Amino acid sequence: MAKPAAAAGLEEDLTCSICLGIYSNPVSLSCGHSFCKECIQEARSHRQCCPLCYAQADPVMELQPNVQLQSIVQKFLDAPTHQEEEKCEVQCEEKGESLGQQGKVILCDFCLQKPQPAMKTCLNCEASLCQAHLSKHSTKSPLKDHVLVEPCDAQVLAERKCPQHSKLLECYCKTDSACICVLCCVTSCHKHHITTLEDAFRNAQSDFAETLKTVKKHEALLNQSIANLLKQEEEVKVCSKVPYHFGDGCMLVAEIRFSFALPQIMDSEAFFTSWVVSQTKESQWRNQLESLFERMCLQLDNKKGEALKALSRNKEQQLSQIQMQIQKHKEEKDAASRDVQELEALRDQKDLLLFIKAFAAIQTRRFKPVPNKVGVELRTPPIVLDGSTPRTILRRFQKFLSDMPSLFEAVRVHEHLTSLVCRQGGFVYSDDIVSASSLSSFYCKVPNKYSVIPYVQSDQSFSEGSHFWEVDTSNARDWKLGIIHSSFECYLETSHGYLCTFLDQRVIREKHFPIGLKVVRVELDCGRNTLSFYNACVNTTDGPIETVTIPPKYPAHATFGVSGGSLRLL
């Protein structure tokens, strides 16, 4: 039994600490350590030091072959015991292939020809070690106190060092929630609450469950808020498509159009039957009336379009508000979901430093409070229809329709007026002619009203309807035409080259006498309470000489006054 043990000890002494194989062309360094010639050449291309004792090697100095060691190796290889190494090699290769299938594999830094998967990474040596090199590393006294962690690459190794002092992060500052190095503790950089990574890890483990619960609750609140916003968005979309109903269930616009069209067309037909004039005028009036109603319908449609367009713009603004909030909450929800995933992944993290750094980063994140109200506060619509608004609109519209007949121009009746023969006050009236034998003036029948032109009044009075009469003024010097009531008088008067319109003694309008005014047409509209004067010698569509709104007091009589010359009633 002593021979196998001696052989095993000899094999260990003949093993290169770099390739972990039996020495091949062994050479020695100035520090006394021996390696395979190819292994140490490859190692020195990366580091100018001994891989075992880290003694600095002179790059100029040539490697000295170790002849005695080469002889011992040769004798050992001739013995059958070297087959055990080949078996171990095969096993390591199989293990490396299985690990490579699981994911990214960190390879051993000391395996040069056939690198094997690393089992640990030494933070002090900044090197990853396979199982064989790890055994060698752990048996050497100067290396036993080195910090070993799970295999990691150069980027992770850099994160484990203090960016200011390039030392290992071995402490934790509770005040700043940051991992620090020993130099940070003794310098002025940190004068806060410092603890070890082990204590920080235990505290994090105790807070882990509560932190995970808080993050999950925040994620759930965001999910509920997003659901509420999506529901509100759907309600806005649906409401914009549903017509506003009220009363018997008719739409506002449809009911307006129905009320606008049918009754008024019937009323217009009644108007036309009463307007028994010539066929040409009736056709003209019909076309004008149809054009009028078309313009009214067009204006109503335009108003409807403006209202609906305003509602559409408001709908787009409301949806934009909701979608902005949905996007914002989704981003916050995704961040919370990532935090949950990171916390779940930290359950299996055995590395103290990585656990503490990741957990502290999650704890320091500030979660914005999720609003308790459902949805968002939307912009106020430009048009709001409560329960009474449509009925109020329809009531006013119906009143407009009922008042519409009085707005149309009624058929005017041509009155052939007569007056009592009167010779008082210098008047002479006979055969539709009113003349004056003198320029004397007298008081009219209106109390407290004085007229400088004497007049007579018709024996016919007017209380309703539309009437007109025409008077030839070409043979009169000064004259007055109008109507009279017991309480007021309205007339058109000419005197000394001026044409004046009076309502009682108040002058409504005064202007120079128009050239060519030979026949005056007086129109009385009892429905509109207006008295109009026209130049009958020209087209009446050019407009009246004057239109006066009179008091709604009837009956009224026509008046004719002349001072010099005569008037003839046509």
C-alpha positions in Angstrom: 0.0 0.0 0.0 3.0 2.2 0.5 3.8 2.2 -3.2 0.6 3.6 -4.5 0.7 6.4 -1.9 4.3 7.2 -2.9 3.3 7.2 -6.5 0.4 9.6 -5.8 2.8 11.9 -3.9 5.3 11.7 -6.7 2.6 12.5 -9.3 1.6 15.6 -7.4 5.3 16.8 -7.3 5.6 16.2 -11.1 2.4 18.1 -12.0 2.7 21.5 -13.6 0.6 24.0 -11.6 -0.5 25.7 -14.9 -1.6 22.9 -17.1 -2.1 20.4 -14.2 -0.4 17.8 -16.4 2.9 16.0 -16.0 5.8 18.3 -16.8 6.7 18.5 -20.4 10.2 20.0 -21.1 10.3 21.4 -17.5 12.1 24.7 -16.9 12.9 26.6 -13.7 12.5 30.3 -12.7 14.8 32.3 -10.5 12.4 31.8 -7.6 12.9 28.0 -7.8 9.4 27.0 -9.2 9.3 24.8 -12.2 6.7 24.7 -15.1 6.3 23.2 -18.5 8.3 25.3 -20.9 5.3 26.1 -23.1 3.1 26.8 -20.1 5.4 29.3 -18.5 6.0 31.0 -21.9 2.3 31.4 -22.4 1.8 32.6 -18.8 4.7 35.1 -19.1 3.1 36.7 -22.2 0.2 37.8 -19.9 2.0 38.4 -16.6 5.7 39.0 -15.9 5.6 37.1 -12.5 5.5 33.6 -11.2 2.0 32.1 -11.2 2.5 30.6 -7.8 4.4 33.1 -5.6 3.9 36.2 -7.9 7.7 36.9 -7.7 8.6 39.3 -10.5 10.6 37.5 -13.3 13.3 39.1 -15.4 11.9 39.0 -19.0 15.4 39.1 -20.4 16.6 36.0 -18.4 16.3 32.8 -20.4 14.4 29.9 -19.1 16.8 27.2 -17.7 15.9 23.6 -18.6 15.6 21.4 -15.4 17.4 18.2 -16.6 17.0 16.3 -13.4 13.3 16.9 -13.2 13.0 15.9 -16.9 14.6 12.5 -16.0 12.3 11.9 -13.1 9.3 12.7 -15.3 10.4 10.3 -17.9 10.7 7.4 -15.4 7.3 8.2 -14.0 5.7 8.2 -17.4 7.2 4.8 -18.1 5.2 3.4 -15.1 1.5 2.5 -15.7 0.3 4.9 -13.1 0.2 7.8 -15.5 -3.0 6.4 -17.1 -5.0 7.7 -14.1 -4.3 11.2 -15.3 -5.8 10.5 -18.8 -8.9 9.2 -17.1 -9.3 12.4 -15.1 -8.8 14.5 -18.2 -11.6 12.8 -20.0 -13.9 13.3 -17.0 -13.1 17.0 -16.8 -13.8 17.4 -20.5 -17.2 15.7 -20.2 -18.0 17.9 -17.3 -17.0 21.0 -19.2 -19.3 20.0 -22.1 -22.3 19.6 -19.8 -21.8 22.9 -18.2 -21.3 24.6 -21.6 -24.8 23.4 -22.6 -26.4 25.1 -19.6 -25.3 28.6 -20.5 -22.3 30.9 -20.5 -19.3 29.2 -19.0 -16.4 31.1 -17.3 -13.2 29.2 -18.2 -10.2 28.7 -16.0 -7.5 31.3 -16.5 -4.7 28.8 -15.8 -5.7 26.1 -18.3 -3.8 27.0 -21.4 -4.1 24.2 -23.9 -7.6 22.9 -23.0 -9.3 25.4 -20.7 -11.7 23.8 -18.3 -14.9 25.5 -16.8 -14.1 27.5 -13.7 -15.6 26.6 -10.3 -14.7 29.7 -8.4 -13.2 33.2 -9.0 -10.6 34.6 -6.7 -11.2 38.3 -6.1 -7.6 38.8 -4.8 -5.9 37.1 -7.7 -8.6 38.3 -10.2 -8.5 34.9 -11.8 -11.1 32.1 -12.3 -10.1 28.6 -11.3 -11.3 25.2 -12.4 -11.6 22.4 -9.9 -8.0 21.1 -10.2 -6.5 24.6 -10.0 -8.8 25.5 -7.2 -7.5 22.5 -5.2 -3.9 23.7 -5.7 -4.9 27.3 -4.9 -6.6 26.3 -1.6 -3.6 24.2 -0.4 -1.1 27.0 -0.5 -0.8 28.9 2.7 -0.4 32.5 1.3 -3.6 32.0 -0.8 -5.9 30.4 1.8 -7.3 33.8 2.9 -8.2 34.9 -0.5 -11.9 35.7 -1.2 -13.5 33.2 -3.5 -16.9 33.8 -5.2 -19.0 32.2 -7.9 -17.4 32.3 -11.4 -17.7 35.7 -12.9 -16.2 37.7 -15.8 -14.0 40.8 -15.9 -17.0 43.2 -15.9 -18.4 41.7 -12.7 -14.9 41.8 -11.2 -14.7 45.5 -12.0 -18.1 46.1 -10.3 -16.7 44.5 -7.1 -14.0 47.2 -6.8 -14.3 50.7 -5.5 -14.2 53.1 -8.4 -12.2 55.6 -6.3 -9.7 53.4 -4.5 -9.7 50.3 -6.7 -10.1 48.1 -3.5 -12.6 45.3 -2.9 -16.0 46.4 -1.7 -16.1 44.9 1.7 -18.4 47.3 3.7 -21.9 48.8 3.4 -23.0 52.3 4.2 -26.6 52.3 5.5 -26.9 56.1 5.1 -26.1 56.1 1.4 -27.3 52.6 0.7 -24.0 51.9 -1.0 -21.3 49.3 -0.9 -17.9 50.8 -0.1 -14.3 49.7 0.4 -12.2 49.8 3.6 -10.4 53.0 2.5 -13.8 54.7 2.1 -14.4 54.0 5.8 -11.1 55.5 7.0 -11.0 58.5 4.7 -13.3 61.5 4.7 -15.5 60.0 2.0 -17.8 58.3 4.4 -18.6 59.2 8.0 -21.9 57.5 8.0 -23.4 54.4 9.5 -21.0 51.6 8.3 -21.5 47.9 8.6 -20.1 44.7 7.2 -21.5 43.0 4.1 -22.5 40.0 6.2 -24.6 42.3 8.5 -26.1 44.1 5.6 -27.0 40.8 3.9 -28.8 39.6 7.1 -30.7 42.9 7.3 -31.6 42.7 3.6 -32.9 39.1 4.1 -35.1 40.3 7.0 -36.6 43.1 4.8 -36.8 41.1 1.7 -40.3 39.7 2.1 -41.8 43.1 3.1 -40.1 44.9 0.1 -41.3 42.3 -2.3 -44.9 42.6 -0.9 -44.8 46.4 -1.3 -43.5 46.2 -4.9 -46.2 43.7 -5.8 -48.9 45.8 -4.2 -47.7 48.8 -6.2 -47.8 46.7 -9.4 -51.3 45.6 -8.6 -52.5 49.2 -8.0 -51.0 50.3 -11.4 -52.8 47.4 -13.1 -56.1 48.4 -11.5 -55.5 52.1 -12.5 -54.7 51.0 -16.1 -57.9 48.9 -16.2 -59.9 51.9 -14.9 -58.4 54.2 -17.6 -59.1 51.7 -20.4 -62.7 51.5 -19.1 -63.0 55.3 -19.1 -61.5 55.4 -22.6 -64.1 52.9 -23.8 -66.9 54.9 -22.2 -65.8 58.1 -24.0 -65.7 56.2 -27.3 -69.2 54.7 -26.8 -70.8 57.9 -25.5 -69.7 59.8 -28.6 -71.5 57.3 -30.9 -74.8 57.3 -28.9 -77.3 60.1 -29.9 -78.8 62.2 -27.2 -82.3 61.0 -26.3 -84.9 62.6 -24.3 -88.7 62.6 -23.8 -90.2 60.1 -26.2 -86.8 58.9 -27.3 -86.3 61.0 -30.4 -82.9 62.6 -31.2 -82.7 66.3 -30.7 -81.6 67.1 -34.3 -84.2 64.7 -35.8 -87.0 66.2 -33.8 -86.0 69.7 -34.7 -86.0 68.9 -38.4 -89.4 67.2 -38.1 -90.9 70.1 -36.3 -89.3 72.5 -38.7 -90.4 70.8 -41.9 -94.0 69.4 -41.8 -96.0 72.1 -39.9 -94.4 75.0 -41.6 -94.9 73.6 -45.0 -98.6 73.2 -44.2 -98.6 76.8 -43.0 -96.8 78.0 -46.2 -99.4 76.2 -48.3 -102.1 78.1 -46.4 -100.3 81.3 -47.1 -100.1 80.5 -50.8 -103.8 79.8 -51.0 -104.5 83.2 -49.5 -102.2 84.9 -51.9 -104.4 84.9 -54.9 -102.5 87.1 -57.3 -101.3 86.4 -60.7 -99.7 83.1 -61.6 -96.3 84.7 -62.3 -96.1 86.4 -58.9 -97.3 83.3 -57.1 -94.5 81.3 -58.7 -92.0 83.9 -57.8 -93.1 84.0 -54.2 -93.0 80.2 -54.0 -89.4 80.2 -55.3 -88.4 82.9 -52.8 -90.1 81.0 -49.9 -88.4 77.7 -50.9 -85.0 79.6 -51.1 -85.7 81.1 -47.7 -86.4 77.7 -46.1 -83.3 76.2 -47.8 -81.1 78.9 -46.3 -82.7 78.3 -42.9 -82.1 74.6 -43.1 -78.5 75.2 -44.3 -77.8 77.5 -41.3 -79.3 74.9 -39.0 -77.1 72.2 -40.5 -74.1 74.4 -40.2 -74.8 75.0 -36.6 -75.3 71.3 -36.1 -71.9 70.7 -37.8 -70.2 73.3 -35.6 -71.6 71.7 -32.4 -70.7 68.1 -33.5 -67.2 69.3 -34.5 -66.7 70.9 -31.1 -67.8 67.7 -29.4 -65.4 65.6 -31.7 -62.5 67.9 -30.8 -63.4 67.5 -27.1 -63.6 63.8 -27.5 -60.1 63.6 -29.1 -58.7 65.8 -26.3 -60.3 63.5 -23.6 -59.0 60.4 -25.3 -55.5 62.0 -25.5 -55.6 62.7 -21.8 -56.6 59.1 -21.0 -54.0 57.6 -23.4 -51.2 59.8 -21.9 -52.1 58.5 -18.4 -52.4 54.9 -19.7 -48.9 55.2 -21.2 -47.5 56.7 -18.1 -49.0 54.0 -15.8 -47.8 51.3 -18.2 -44.2 52.5 -18.0 -44.5 52.6 -14.2 -46.1 49.2 -14.1 -43.3 47.8 -16.4 -40.7 49.2 -13.9 -42.5 47.6 -11.0 -42.7 44.3 -12.9 -39.0 44.5 -13.5 -38.4 45.1 -9.8 -40.6 42.1 -8.9 -38.6 39.9 -11.3 -35.3 41.2 -9.9 -36.4 40.5 -6.4 -37.6 37.0 -7.3 -34.2 36.4 -8.9 -32.4 37.6 -5.8 -33.9 34.7 -3.8 -31.2 32.4 -5.3 -28.4 34.9 -5.2 -25.7 33.7 -2.8 -23.2 36.4 -3.5 -23.4 38.9 -0.7 -22.2 41.9 -2.6 -24.4 41.3 -5.7 -27.4 40.7 -3.5 -26.9 43.8 -1.4 -26.2 46.1 -4.3 -29.3 44.9 -6.3 -31.6 45.0 -3.2 -30.4 48.4 -2.1 -31.0 49.8 -5.7 -34.6 48.5 -5.6 -35.2 49.9 -2.1 -34.0 53.3 -3.0 -36.4 53.7 -5.9 -39.2 56.0 -5.2 -42.7 54.8 -6.3 -45.1 57.5 -7.3 -48.4 57.2 -5.5 -51.2 55.7 -7.6 -54.3 58.0 -7.6 -57.3 56.5 -5.8 -59.9 58.1 -8.1 -61.2 56.1 -11.0 -59.8 57.5 -14.3 -58.7 61.0 -14.9 -60.4 64.4 -14.7 -61.4 65.2 -18.2 -61.8 68.5 -20.0 -65.2 70.1 -19.7 -67.3 69.5 -22.8 -68.0 72.7 -24.8 -71.7 71.7 -25.0 -73.6 70.1 -22.2 -77.2 68.9 -22.5 -78.9 68.3 -19.2 -82.4 67.0 -18.9 -84.1 70.4 -19.5 -81.9 71.9 -22.2 -83.4 70.0 -25.2 -86.9 70.7 -24.1 -86.0 74.4 -23.6 -84.5 74.6 -27.1 -87.5 72.9 -28.7 -90.0 75.1 -26.8 -88.2 78.2 -28.1 -88.0 76.7 -31.6 -91.7 75.9 -31.6 -92.5 79.5 -30.6 -90.3 80.7 -33.5 -92.3 78.5 -35.8 -95.6 79.7 -34.4 -94.5 83.4 -34.8 -93.2 82.8 -38.3 -96.5 83.6 -40.2 -96.5 87.1 -38.8 -92.9 87.6 -40.1 -93.9 87.0 -43.7 -95.1 90.0 -45.7 -98.9 89.9 -45.8 -100.8 90.7 -49.0 -101.3 94.4 -49.1 -104.7 95.7 -50.1 -104.9 98.8 -52.3 -107.3 101.1 -50.6 -109.3 103.6 -52.7 -110.0 106.0 -49.9 -112.8 108.5 -49.7 -113.2 111.4 -47.4 -116.1 113.6 -46.4 -116.5 116.8 -48.4 -115.1 119.5 -46.1 -114.8 123.2 -46.8 -113.8 124.2 -43.3 -110.3 125.5 -42.8 -109.9 126.3 -46.5 -110.2 122.7 -47.7 -112.0 121.6 -50.8 -112.5 117.9 -51.4 -114.2 116.5 -54.5 -113.8 113.5 -56.8 -110.7 112.1 -55.0 -109.0 115.5 -55.1 -108.0 117.5 -52.0 -107.2 121.2 -52.6 -106.7 124.3 -50.5 -108.1 127.7 -51.3 -105.8 129.5 -48.9 -102.6 128.9 -46.8 -104.3 129.4 -43.5 -103.4 126.8 -40.8 -105.7 125.3 -38.2 -105.6 122.9 -35.2 -106.0 119.3 -36.0 -108.2 116.8 -34.0 -105.3 115.4 -32.1 -105.3 117.1 -28.6 -102.3 119.4 -28.0 -101.0 118.7 -31.5 -100.4 121.6 -33.9 -100.0 121.2 -37.7 -98.9 124.0 -40.0 -100.6 122.2 -42.9 -104.3 121.7 -42.8 -105.5 118.2 -43.5 -108.6 115.9 -43.8 -108.9 112.3 -42.8 -110.4 109.3 -44.5 -113.8 108.1 -43.4 -112.3 104.5 -43.5 -110.3 103.2 -40.5 -107.7 100.4 -40.3 -107.3 97.9 -37.3 -105.6 94.9 -38.9 -104.0 93.6 -42.1 -101.8 95.4 -44.6 -103.0 98.3 -46.7 -101.6 100.9 -49.1 -102.8 103.9 -51.0 -101.1 106.1 -53.6 -101.4 109.9 -53.9 -100.3 112.1 -56.8 -98.5 115.1 -55.3 -97.3 116.7 -58.6 -99.8 119.6 -58.3 -99.2 120.3 -54.6 -96.7 122.8 -53.3 -96.5 121.6 -49.6 -98.2 118.5 -48.4 -98.4 115.9 -45.7 -99.5 112.2 -45.9 -99.8 109.7 -43.1 -102.1 108.3 -40.5 -103.8 109.6 -37.3 -105.0 108.1 -34.1 -106.6 109.8 -31.2 -103.3 109.5 -29.3 -100.6 109.9 -32.0 -100.0 111.0 -35.5 -97.3 109.8 -38.1 -96.8 111.5 -41.4 -94.4 112.4 -44.2 -94.3 116.2 -44.9 -92.7 118.4 -47.4 -92.0 122.1 -46.8 -89.6 124.6 -48.3 -87.7 122.0 -50.3 -87.2 119.5 -47.4 -88.8 116.1 -46.8 -89.4 115.3 -43.1 -90.8 112.3 -41.3 -92.7 112.9 -38.1 -94.0 110.8 -35.2 -96.2 113.3 -33.4 -93.9 116.4 -33.2 -90.7 114.4 -33.2 -88.7 114.5 -36.4 -87.6 111.0 -37.4 -85.7 111.9 -40.6 -85.1 115.2 -42.5 -83.5 115.4 -46.0 -83.7 117.3 -49.2 -86.7 116.8 -51.4 -85.8 114.0 -53.9 -86.1 115.0 -57.6 -88.8 113.1 -59.4 -91.0 112.4 -56.4 -94.4 112.7 -58.1 -96.5 109.9 -56.6 -96.2 108.8 -53.0 -97.2 105.3 -51.8 -98.2 104.9 -48.2 -98.1 101.4 -46.7 -99.6 100.5 -43.3 -98.9 97.1 -41.8 -101.0 96.6 -38.7 -99.3 93.2 -38.0 -95.9 94.7 -37.8 -97.0 98.1 -36.6 -95.1 99.9 -39.3 -95.9 102.8 -41.6 -93.7 103.1 -44.8 -93.5 105.8 -47.5 -92.3 104.9 -51.1 -91.6 106.8 -54.2 -94.1 105.1 -56.5 -92.5 106.5 -59.6 -89.6 104.0 -59.1 -89.3 100.3 -58.3 -90.4 99.8 -54.7 -87.7 97.1 -54.3 -85.2 99.9 -54.1 -86.5 100.5 -50.6 -88.8 102.9 -48.8 -88.2 106.6 -48.3 -88.7 105.9 -44.6 -90.3 103.2 -42.4 -91.5 104.2 -39.0 -92.5 101.9 -36.2 -95.8 103.2 -34.8 -97.6 102.5 -31.5 -99.9 99.4 -31.7 -103.0 101.5 -31.3 -106.0 101.2 -33.6 -108.2 102.0 -35.4 -106.2 104.6 -37.4 -107.3 106.9 -40.3 -105.4 108.1 -43.3 -104.6 111.8 -43.4 -104.1 114.1 -46.4 -102.9 117.7 -46.0 -102.0 120.3 -48.6 -101.0 124.0 -48.5 -101.2 125.4 -52.0 -102.2 123.2 -54.9 -104.0 119.9 -54.7 -103.6 116.1 -54.0 -105.2 113.4 -56.1 -105.9 110.0 -54.6 -105.2 107.2 -57.1 
